[in-house]
Amino acid sequence: MSATTLIASEQHQDKPSTPLTKSLIVLLPFLFLLLAASMLPDWAVQVPKNRTVPFVDWANVLVEHLRDDTVFGLFSFRDLTRGAAELITWPLAIVEGLLVAGFPAIGLPAMPWLMIMGLAGLLGWHLRDWRLALLSAGCVAYMAIFGKWELSMITLSVVLVAAPIAGLIGFGIGILAVKRPWFESLVVPLLNVLQSLPHFSYLIPIAVFIGVGHKAGAIATVIFAIPPMARLTILGLKGVAEEVREAGKMAGCTRFQTLWMVEIPSARQSLLVGVNQVIMQCLAMVVIASFVGARGLGHDLLFRLQALKIGQALENGVAIVLMAITLDQLSRAAAYKQPSHVAPDASWLQRFPFLAAAILVVLGSLLLTAITPYAQNWPSQFTLSTAPFWDALVRWVTVTLYGPLQVLRNAMLLYVLIPIRDLFQGIPWTAIAALVAAAGWALGGLRLALTVLGFVLFIAFAGYWERSLITAYMVTVAVLICVIIGLPIGIWASRSERRTGIAKLLCDTFQTFPSFIYLIPVIMLFKVGDVAAISAIIIYALIPIVRYTIFGLRNVPAEIVEAGITSGCTRRQLLWNIRMPLAFPEIMLGINQTIMFALFMVIIAAFIGTKDIGQEIFRALTFNDAGKGLVLGLCVAFMGLTADQLITAWATSRKRRLGLA
């Protein structure tokens, strides 16, 4: 079937009545309730405050029970969690001792910075090539030369301890879910919610049941990083071809042997991608965990931001970014590295060249340390700093661009943001509930309609509907701007391999930035407020729409494109009549991810002044109100899951109609 025939037939199928009828079913109840808002009773416009469900009180009762009540008069749940948390202090102390603190009790110093730099470079060379070696060694050198050594090594220690623990737990959950369908049906919805919860919702229960401090930050990091490993383990093991399993059984493998010798090796790449995601999640969370006392770069960055010391904060940010990029590239290289084969009669040096080189690096650095103390620690008198430059730039921007930026900021507030916010706050809650339920029914039937309606009703009757509407308005504005900017960038980048490579490199780089980094430039430009917050959200959430647009356009079946060219389509017609319709399901999934990114960032952006759910979460964190923090986190999660469920259902049905699924 030719491209034009495929698209025409699909459009012909859409024309008669189904899409139009479904659109009317979705929109008519919403429009009716919206236009009739002045005639509706008060309870149908604003959620009655005396009808809210005390979810927060119920959650706090449960938390208090777990915190204070004892089991058999022996210990409480909090005693159990704090006892378990003590287990992480040992590996943390060992890794910190190796990297930065040493072991004073036995007179053993920490690893010299030269040794760590050399080993990092060797690891990069072993996993890929000299470029990765240079990146890894350069990252370590930056931390030493710019005076961020101790803070960086503390942060790296948490990642090196938390990532293996989170990876193993997630791996075990994934295996159990694949082997036990009943467990999968229980754990997958929980994983969906956990991956949709904002970062700060993890911190409040941690503060209640474990306390505050460095180990509390490490525990929060572990918990936050478990879901991606579990999901990718499930995805990888389910993706193993049935023929491969049958071959293992025919070879006489037991169920245990089939798992460990057949299925897990076959799912190796998915599992290693999961490890990559765990590492990146750990690094993202360890910065935010500074709110519960985690030491390192994140804590210092937070302090600098609070003091508006932009230059010093930016130096910390660069250190975090370099660490993120390096760990990301190393873990990606490990995921795609194929096993190498060596001749059986090869010497030890030929079999283990990088191990031999690592031994030489260790011995050489120890020898240099004995000769000069500069090999152990970078001399403080030679420490560099770019903070004066950045502070001068901030002053220049403040003085020179203050007028134009204030005009832009005020115009955005008066003519765009405030009208949209008022529009959102004027929509009856019943209209939004009707819109979501009708969309769920049209896209996925009764089950999806009830699911998304349940999410909306929870948000409405939890008592935070007005705050949720402010969050929704900020996310909506940011996502619309992301689509306006990201779609053209994705279309431009998809036209050639070179452009695609550049765009993917930039996306990978920006995706490794911890979310707090995005607050620095917007504070410089717009001070605090909604304009700065939405600007930070846009920068952070722009990545998925660009990435998925490129992916969708580049993966349109070649034979359909060729058929379009044969039919005489111009380049413009190929894009808008063939490639875009076929890529649109993927683009919608990109918009879905953009919404999720925006929801994560809108909570972080509350740090620089908003009046949405993020501010309430910060307040709950300040007062250790675990019940309130949990309910607010679920409100954010359910907003994200509502969009996710609807968009995923639409994209799936669209792909099925186009014959792509």
N, C-alpha and C positions, 0 to 999 in steps of 0.2 A: 504494500500500500504506500502511495507517495505521501510526502509531507503535507501537501495541500489537501489531499483527500482525507488524511487522518484528522487534521485540524478542522476541516469543513464538516466532516461527519460528526466529530465531537461537538462542534458548535450547533449542528443541526439537531443532535440529540438534546442539547440544552435548551433549544428554542421553544419547543412546544409549550410546556407548562411547568415542568418540575422545578427548575431553578427559580422561575418567577414566582410560582406559588409558594415555594419555601421562603423566598425573600419577603413576600407579603406576610406570611405567617410569622416570621421573625420580627418584622418591623411594625406591623399594624398595632399589636398590643402596646408596644413601647410608645409609638407616636400618639396613640389615643390617650394614654395615661399622662404623657408629657404635655399635650395640648390642653387636657382637662385638669391640669394640676390645680388651678384656682378653684375648681368646683369639688375637688376631692376632699374628704374629711382629713383632719390633721394627721391621724394615725397612718393614712396612706401616703402622706408626703414626707413626714419626718418620723423616724422610728420612735415610738413612745418610750420615754425614759423609764417609766414605771413598768414597762413590759420587757425590759432587757433581762436576759438570763444571767445569773451570777456565776458565769464560768470562772471569773477570777477568784471569787471566794471559794468555789469548789476546788480549784487547783491549789489554792493556798492551804486549804484544810488537808488535802492529800500531802502536800509538801511538809506541813507541820507534823503530820502523823509519821511520815518517813523520817523526819529529822529528829523527833523527840521520843516517840514511842519505841520501846524496846521489844525484842523478840525473846520470849521465855525469860524476861528480866535480865538478859545478858548484854545485848548490844542493840543499837538502833541501826537503821539503814545508813545514817550519816557516819556512824562509827565504821561500818563496813566499807563505805566508799572512801573514807579517809585512810583506812588501813590499806586498801588496794592502791590508793594513790601513792602511798609511801614506797611501793614497789618500783615506781618510775624514778625515784630519786637516785637509786644506785646506778642505773645505766647513764642517767644524766650527769652524775658526778664523775663517772669514769670518762665519758666522752669530753666533758668540759676540762677535766684534768689533762687529757691528751692534747687538746687543742689550745688551751689558753691558761688554765690555772695551775697545771702541774700537780705533783703529789708531795707537798711539803713534809708529810709524815715520814716518808721514806727518802726524802731528799732528791726526788726525781723531777726535773723541770718539764715544762710543756714542750711539744714538738716545735722546733725552730720554724720561723716563718719561711725561711728558704727551703726547708724540707717539705712543708706543705705545698709551697708553690711548685716545686719540682715534681712532687707526686701528682698534683692536679694536672700539670702539663702532660705528664706521661699517661695518665688515665685518658685524657682527651685524645692523644695520639693513638693509643691502643684501640679506643672505641671508634674513631673515625679517621682523622688526618691531622696535619700540622696546624690547620686553621683552628680546629677545636682545642688543640693543645695550647695555642697562643691565647685563645679566649679564656681558658681555664686558668692558666698561669697569670694572665693579665688581671683577672678578677681578684685573685689572691694578692697580687702586688698592689692593686688599688687600695685594698683594705689596710695594708700595712703602711703604705706611703702617705695616705690621707688621714691617718690617725684613727681609723675605725676598726682596728684589729680586734680588740677585746670584745666590743659590742658585736662585731660580725661573727666571731667564733662562738659566742654564746648563742646567737640566733641559729647558726649552723648546727650547733650541738642539739638544739631542740628538734630541728628537722631530721637530723641523722638518727635520733632516738624515736621520734614519733612516727616517722614514715614506715619503718619496718613493722612496728606494732600495729598501726592502722592497716597496713597492707596484709598482714597475716590474718587479722580479725576479719577484714572484708573478704579475703580469699576463702576463709572457712565458711562464712555466711553464704557466699556465692555457690560453693560446692554443695552445701546442704540444701540450698534452694533448688539447684538443678536436680538433685537426687531425691528430693522429697517435695512433690507438687503442692501438698498442703502447706508446707512451710513457705514455699514461693508465693502462694496466694496471700499469706500473711505479711511477708517481709517486703514485697515489692511496693505496696501502697505506703508502708512505713518509710522505705527508701525515698519514694517520691516526695513525701512530706519533709524528710530530713534534708534533702537536697534543695528544697524550696525555702527552708527557714533562713532568715537573715543571720549573719554571723553572730550578732550580739545575743540572739536568743539562746545560743549555746552557753554563753558566759554566765548568765544569771543562775541557772541551776548549779553550775560548777562552783560559783562563789558560795552558794548556800550549803552544798553537801561536801565540798572539799576545802573551801576557804579561798583566800587570795594568796598569791605568791607565784613563784616560778613554776612549781610543780603543777599548780592549778592551770596555768597557761599551757603547759605541756599536755595535760589531760584533755583540755578543750581542743587542742590541735589534733590529738589522736581521734577523738570522737568525730570531729568535723570531716576528717579525711577518710573515714571508713566507707561511706556510701558509694563514691565513684569506683572503688576497687570491687565492692560487692557487685555492682551493676555490670561492670566490664567482665568480671569472672562469669556471671550468668550468661552474658552475651557471647563470650568466647567459647564456653563449653557447649552452649546450645548451637553454636555455629559449626561444630565439628560434624563433618559429613557422616551419615549413617553407615556408608560403605567402610569408612575407616574403623568405626566401632566393630562392625561385623568382621573385618579382617583380624582385629585383635582377638575377638572371641574364637574365630576359627583357628588362631594360633595357640589356643589353649589358655588364654589369659583369664584369671579370675576377675571379679568385679573390681577389686582393689587394684590389681595390675592394669586392668583396662583404663582406670582413672589415671594412675600415675605414669604409665608407660605409653599410653595411646592418646587419651583425651587432652591431658594437660600439655604435652609437647605439641599437639596439633593446634591448641589454642594459645601457643606461646606469645604470638604477637599481640593479641588482645590483652593478655595478662600483663605484658610489659608496658603497653599503653596505659593500663590501669595503674601500674607503678608510677609512671610519669605523672598521671593526674593526681595521685596521692601526694607526691613530692610537691607539686605546685599548690595543692590545697593546703598542705602543711605550712608552706612558706607564706601563703596568703593569711592563714589564721594566726600564725605565730606573731605577726605584726599587730593584729587586732587584739590578740590575747594580752597585750600590754595593759589593757583596761582592767584585768584582774591580776596584774602584778608580774607578768612574764617579762624577764629582763632581756636586754639586747637592743638591736637597732630599732625595733618598733617602739619600745618605751622611750628611747631618746628622741625619736622622731615625733612622737606625741607631745613630749615636753617642749620641743622646739616650735612645733606648730601652735601650741597654746600660748607661748611667749611671742608668737609672730616673728621668730628668728628664721626667716625664709631661707637665707643662704645656708645656714647650718642644717636646717631640715632637708634642703635639697641635696646636700652632700650625703646625708643618711639615706635619702631616697635613691641616689645613684648607687650606693653600696647594695641596697636591697634589690634594685633592678639588675645589677650585674650578677648578684648571687642567683636571682631567679632565672635569668637568661642562661647562665652557666649550668645550673642544675637541670633546667629544661632540656638544653641541648645534649647534655651527657646522658640523661635518661632516655631521650629520643634515640640517640645513637646506639644505646644498649638495646633498645627495642628492635631496631632494624639491622643490627649487626648479625651476620650469619656465622655459624661455627666454621672455623678453619681446620684444614686437615694437614698434618705433618707426616712426613715419611717415617716409617717405623724405626729406621736405623739412624734417625737424626740425633744429634747430640743434645745434651740438656740445654745448652745455650740456644740452640736452634728451636727447641721446643718451647722454651719460656724466655724469649728475648726481653719482654717488657718486665718480667719479674726480676731478671738480672739487672736491668736498668734501674728498677726501683731500689734494689739493694745498694747499687752504686750511689744513687741520690741520697739515701739515708746515711750511708757511711761518709760521703763527701760533706754533707751538711753538718754532721756531728764533728767532723774534723775542723771545718771552718768555725763552728761554734767554740771549739777549744782554743782557736787562734784569736778570734775577735768576738766581743759580745754583740756586735752589730748583726751577726748572722743569726742570733737568737731572737732579738727584738729590733725592729727598725728604730734607729735613733730619733728621739723626739725633736732634736734640733733641726732635723732634715724633713720633718713632717710638712706636707703641703696642704694648702686650703684654697678652695675657690669661693668660700663664703663671702669675702669682701666684694668679689665681682658680682655675685648674685644679689647681694644687698644693695650695691650701687645700681644694678639694673632695676631692682624694685623701686628704688627712690626715683630713678629716671622715669619709669613708667608712671609712677604716682604723680609726679610733677608735670611731665610733658603730656601724658595722655589722659590726665584726670578729666578734663572737660569733655572730650569726645566719648570716653568710656562712660561717663555719668549720663550723657545724653542717650547713648545706646541702652544703658541699664534702665533709665527711667522710662524710655520709650517701650522697651520690652515689658516692663511692669505695667504701665498704664494702658497700653493698647493691645497687648497680647495676653500676658499671664493673668492679670487680675480679671479681665472679662472671661477668660476660659475657666478660671477657678470659680467665679460666681455662677457660670453656666453649670458646672458640675454640681455645685452645692444646691442649685435650684431644681435638679432632677429628682422627682419622687423616688424613694427607694423601691416602691412597688414597680415602677417602670423599669428600673435596672434589673430587678428580679425577673420580671416578665420577659425582658429582652434576652437575658442569659438562658432562662429555661426554654424559650422558644428556639433559640439558636442550638441548644443542646439537642432538642427533639428533632430539629430539621437535619442536623449533621450526624447524629448517632442514635436516635431513638429515645425511648423512655428512660432507659438506664442512664445514659449520659445526661439527659435533662434533669433527672432527680439528683445526680451527683453534683453537677455545677450549681443547681438551685440550692442544694444543701450547703455548699461553700458560701454562697451569697447570704443565705439566712444566718449562718454562723456569724459572719462579719457584721450583719445588721443588728443582731440581737446580743452581740457581745458587749455593746455599749460604746463602740469606737467607730461608728458609721461616718461621722463628720470628718474625723481624722483620716479615715480610709479614703474618703472622697478627695481630700487634699493630696494624699499619696497618689491616687489614681490620676488626678489632673497633672501632676508633675511627671509621672511616668508616661502619660499619653503625649504630652507636649514633647518630651525628650525622644520618645520612639518615633513620632512623626518627623521630627527634624533628622533623626538618624536615618530614616528611610529616604528622605529627600536628599541627604548627602551621600548615603551609602550606596544606594542603587546606581547612580551614575558612576561612582568609583568602581563598583563591581563590574558594571558593563564595560567600562574602559579597560579594566585590568584583564577581563576575560578574552580580549581580542588577540592576545599573543602570549606565548610561553614566557617571554621576558617580562612583560607587564605582570603576568600572574605571579611569577617568582618574586618580583619587587613587592607586590601587594601582600603576598603571603608572609614574606619576611617582616614587613611592617606590622601585620596583624599578630604574628607570633611574638614580636618584640613588645607590642603594646599589651598583649594579653598576659605577659609575664609580669607586668607592673603591678605591685600591690595597690589596692584601691585607694589607700590614703595618699598615694603620690599625686593623684589627679586633683586633690584639693589644693595643692600648692599653687599651680598657675592660675586657677580661677580666683583664689583669694587675692593674688597679685593684681588681677585685672578688674574684678568686680566687687571686692571686699566680701562681706557676708550677706546672705539673703537668698531668695529664690532664684535669682538670675545666676549667681555663682553655683548654687546647688544643681540647677538644671544643666548648666554648662559642664560640670563635672560628670553628670550622668551621661550626657551626650558623648563625651570623649570615651568613657568606659564602655558604653553600650553600642558604639558604632562598629565594633569588631565583627560580631556575628553576622550582621546583615551584609557586610562586604564579603566575608568569607563564604557564606552560603550562596550569595549571588554568583560569585565566581564559580563555585562548585556546580551549581545548577546549570549555568550556561555552558560550562566546559564539558558537561557530561550528557548533553543532548545527544542521542544516538546519531552516529556519523552518517548512517544510511539515510536517515530522515533529512539531515542537512543537505546531503548530496542530491536527494530527490528534489528538494527545494531549488537548488542551483540548476538542476536539469530542467525544472519547470520554468526557469527564466526569472526567478526572484532576484531582486537587487539586494545589496548588503543590508539596506535598511529594512526591506521586507523580510529578509531572513531573520533579522533580530526581532521585529515586532509581531510578525505573523507566525513564526515557527519556533524560534529559540525561546523567546520570553514565555509564550503559553506553556511550552513543555517544561521550562525551568521554574515556573511559578510555584508549584508545590514546594520545591526546595527553598525558594525565596521566602515563602510563608513560614517554613520551619526556621529560617534565619530570623524573621521578625519575631517568632516565638522566643528564640534565644535572646534576642535583643530586649524583649519585655522582661525576661528573667534577670538579665544583667542589670537592667534599669531598676528593678525592684531591689536587688542587692545594693546597688549604689545609692539609691535614695535614702536608705537607712544610714549609710556611712555619711552621706551629705548632710544629715541632720546635725552633724558635728559643727557645721559652719552656718547654722541658722535656718531652720524650717519649722513649720508648725504641723507636721504630719505625724504618722505613726512612729517615725524614727525618733522624734523628740520624746514621745511617751516611753519608748524602749530605753532611751538613755536615762530617763527619770527612774524607770524600774530598776535599771542596773545600779544607779546611785543608791537606791534604798534597799537593794537586795530583795526586791519584790518578785519572787520567782513565779508566782501565779500570774501576775500581770504580764511579766515578760514572756511567759509561755503562750498566753492567749493572744498577745499582740503579735508574736512570731507566727502563730497559726493564722492570724488574719492576713499577714503578708504572704504566707505560704499558700493560702487558699486563693488569694488574688492571682498569684502566679499559676497555680494549678488550674484555675478556671480558664485562663487564656491558653494554657498548654493543652488541656483536654480538647477545647473547641478547635484550635488551630490544627492540632495533630489529626483530629477526626476529619477535618476538611481536607487536609493535604493527602491523607490516605485515600479518601473517596475520589479525589481529583486524580491521583496517580492511577487508581483502578480504572477510571473512565478513559484515561489516556493510554491504557495498556502498559504502564510503566511499573506496575506492581502485581 
